[in-house]
Amino acid sequence: MSSQSTTRRNRASVLAAARTAGDASRAELAAATGLSVATVSRAVVALIDAGLLVEQSAVGPAGGRPLGRVRVDESAATVLAVDVADHHTTLALVDLGGTVRWSERLDAPPGADERLAHTLHAIEAAWHAPHGRRRPVAIGVAIPGPVQADGTIDFAPALHWHGIHLGDLLRQRLDAPVAVGNDANLIAVAESRWGEHREATSLMALAVFEGVGAGIVEHGRILEGSRGFAGQIGRMLVGPDSIDRLYVDFGDLESQLGSAGLVRRAAADGIELPAGVEPFAAVFARAGERSPAGAFARRVLDEFAVALANVCALLDPEVIVLAGRFAPLADTVVPELERRLTGRVLHIPRLVPASADGEGALLGAAAIAVDAFGSLERLLDA
């Protein structure tokens, strides 16, 4: 083996060990890699010069000489994260630590074919745009619907997409690593990797938009099921009468408890929702009233509580993150749901608002893009 290839292999080993450790001393990296401290020190200098590692000083024991610790430079690479939401598309460059470096939100055209063309064009333009010293290294896309492991979208009712091979389309166009995931799953991924509750061993994200979905992370891994459809809480049947109907696009629960279903049901009950106010906010604001509007709000909360009670019985999550329309309403929703779950489930999980401030699906898309890129060793050739 040539000295050049040995040097590269050593640098790759040190870089991988630093990524695993989070931050480490040269001695710790030597122990992790089996290399000598001198070899590690040379590799660290080269990796710092290449912009792949950064050194941080800490005061030594009893005020002794500083101990230099190194970690992967989170700005060493970025990925292109894309959130294809119900009515808009958000694109962002996100670094290895989950920090958004650039973002753009685009209004989306109506129509399934027009939306697909718009999405592909926006991703391609962002991928090729100049964004500084390093181009993005991979692409992650969040979709409001079930997604198979190869990036095939079986159906996304809010987008009117069926059988779209989005992963393959992007790989063919851009010759880049691509990962595509369900938005609720990716909100859960973002919370478990970068959120305020990443210490939880079992976490579920309840994502309430036009549809209703759930992402489930167990011990750091997303629970996908046999075809990637796990967590489709919106497909739950809400009662025996549901057997009389078929559900091609939106499922039974989400057709009643998603934002569009909420507006439709309120109108059917003669409840007028104020213009310009988010529907769930308008409904829940009247939950304490002795009026038809108050009764409707309480019934909606009851129905969500029943769905979560079933989830608790099956999965026993430690934390349930309220995302989407529910995130800004957590102060209202959490005590109402906790009261309804008390005495109905064996263990009430912590109910908390999403910590990503509306960017959960975007950050989750970044996380799976980083995973799709794989070993940081490839950055040695950048």
SULFENGI-V532810 format. One line per field, one symbol per residue. phi: phi as a letter, one per 30 degrees, with the letter a starting at -180 (. if undefined). A space follows every 10 residues. Layout:
phi = ???
This chain:
phi = .ddddddddd dddddddddd djbadddddd ddcicddddd ddddeddddd icbbcbcbdd ehiddecdcb bdddcdabbc cbcddebabc cacbddcicd caabccdcdd jddddddddd dddddddcdd bjdbddcabb bcbdldbddd jdcdabedci cbicddeded dddchbdbbb bdddeddddd ddcbddbddd dbbbccccbd cbbbcbcchi cddcidbicd jddddedcle ddddbcbdcd dddddccddd dddddddddi cdcddiceed dddddcdddc aedddddddd dedddddddd ddddchddbc cdbiddedce eddedddddd ddicbdbddd cbdecchice ddddddddde dddiddeddd cd
